[in-house]
């Protein structure tokens, strides 16, 4: 079984079922590698979504079939059954993103990739070129862009003159390694997994202002590979990226430090996440994990909670009511963009200016690689 996380009900499936209720989606398919897991997944969705949200329809087609032990290529058959212009969301291990997205793009499907988009800049460039050739929309699920405080900070950052310094920290508790053990240090690392959030925020804020010129990485080790957690040899605990940036107008340099760890102790939040930005005429600091909203229970103890990401409380009518959460908004923005493309009220080129597309996020991949 998976370890406990901060997303017990889930995010993607719930949002997609809700978007279908709102008439923006129709057919929903879920693709994995092990068909025998689906009966338990359907029961989970029934108990935690349909029974909670006024009978929300959780019906779906699943690939591979329920009697299949393992089929890592099940996505190919599922994609071939779809129609050009349909949408695909890819929330899979980092090293599988490229091949699945490539298959979907070549079939004429719009794609939403969880972060990081891919691991290599060469793969990023290839997918961006294929998307342009096929005329499809490929977006990265950088949901922090829809956090109202981060979005506001991005606008303010761009009014603070030259970039000088950026420092970010993001972590997850070491018990989460029970879930990550299958791929941690083998398929990807904690920098790709968590640093991608704040690297994107910083790159987004620096668009047209400054560019990175060098990257140095350092890692701490010893916890993930210990007998208690048994991750693959060489798995890093904490990865720090030191990046030098150059301001385009002045030539002045700036420094960014991005830190990500998956060996934090259990705390009042599942994920610590904060940053400090300093420009030539001001600075901004945000602690996204502590919103001034605390809950204490006999069962769970003391916790800082963040309903701004996902709010699970049903509305007065019994339906899902978390449409304000930036976890939902990120997914809805992708679906809305694809609906608009189908209606021919927007072009893929126009979407580059307002959404984190493959064509606009190459710098993020360059830094992470």
ABEGO torsion letter per residue (X at the ends): XBBBBABAAEAAAAAAAAAAAAGABBBBBBBBABAAAAAAAAAAAAAAAAAABGGBBABBBBOBBAABABBAAAAAAAAAABBBGBBBBBBBBAAAAAAAAAAAAAAGBBBBBBOBABABAAAAAAAAAAAAAAGBBBBBBBAAAABAAAAAAAAAAAAAEBBABBBBBBBBBAAAAAAAAAABGAABBAAAAAAAAAAAAAAAAABGABBBABBBBBBBBGAAABAAAGBBBGBBABBBBBBBBBBAAAGBBBBBBBBBBAABBBBABABBBBBBBBBAAEBBBBBAABAGBBBBBAAAEBBBBBAAABBABBBAAGBBAAAABAAAAAAAAAAAAAAAAAAGABBAAAAAAABBBAAAAAAAAAAAX
